[in-house]
């Protein structure tokens, strides 16, 4: 595989494979889960339950099907036959030398079954689109607007598919077909409107009532559809940081997309040059930065530790990261020129919270003195 790009999560997966008979790799479609599994275990047998005939054989007789795979196997899109997880549990209990690598794109199907059937027997990992750390200088040395519009899926980077073509097909074949089908969403026009409304609100607090009114659905339906997009690795939410201080803090989560390329597609951005003066450029840039923090945590096999801070008066910090040594604050600015006002809210919070140990501005300008980072140096 000449275009294979090493993934930062690989060492953590290989380490876990020393102790667990089952490795589960989840994540969005087309982030390279199968490619990674085959690269790490080239000698394992492989089967894909996305294939209808393969799925039929598995459903007809699961144990016979597993017998044909041998003692070490990669099973792709395992959530398509959830019952197979119980059979795998029984097998690894009886014979710990068996090894299975399971991949799945639909977290809401996979996790519910796997965590019940394989609790204590499986190690779970999430593979997201490429991070900055995984790309080379040539792939990163392009305008930030182009980075955001291109996105970080292997299809646009390793395979060179034009972003407009890639995300159009990704949207129609995955989001519209798979997610709607599994959730039995019948109101296609309203669902399309809903997901585009979410795109227009990236980096903002979720207002269920407002989204529901514009999309023509109820607030509970908005909750259900957001949960569906979260479980499908399309969006994620950032919770507010609550401190024991006498302030009226916001309680709503912020909404972000895992990939800015898909986000730009949903916003109707067809060329990266459109981003230079786009009204949502700042929000998309913030989305890019927060997603990079998320990827770094998952790639290190760590749980997300990110929050945002916002008072009802409007004072806000884009990222509050809880680390062992204390709180790390980050203010995200799409500007190419540093301004002293960028640090004002962080200075305010430093006085308010005793456990703040670092404050940093991440912006789109050149490298600068301590306390300032360029987006590519996160």
Secondary structure, 3 states (H helix, E strand, C coil): CCCCCCCCCHHHHHHHHCCCCEEEEECCCCCCHHHHHHHHCCCCEEEECCCHHHHHHHHHCHHHHHHHHCCEEEEECHHHHCCHHHHHHHHHHHCCCCEEEEEECCHHHHHHHHHHHCCCCEEEEECCCCCHHHCCHHHHCCCHHHHHHHCCCHHHHCCCCCHHHHHHHHHHHHHHHHHHHHHCCCCHHHHHHHHHHHHHCCCCECCHHHHHHHHCCCHHHHHHHHHHHHHCCCEEEECECCCCCCCCECCCCEEEECCHHHHHHHCCCCCHHHHCCCCCHHHHHHHHHHHHHHHHHHHCCCCCCEEEEEECCCCEEEEEEEECCEEEEEEECCCCCCCHHHHHHHHHHHHHCCCEEEEEEEECCCCCCCCEEEHHHC
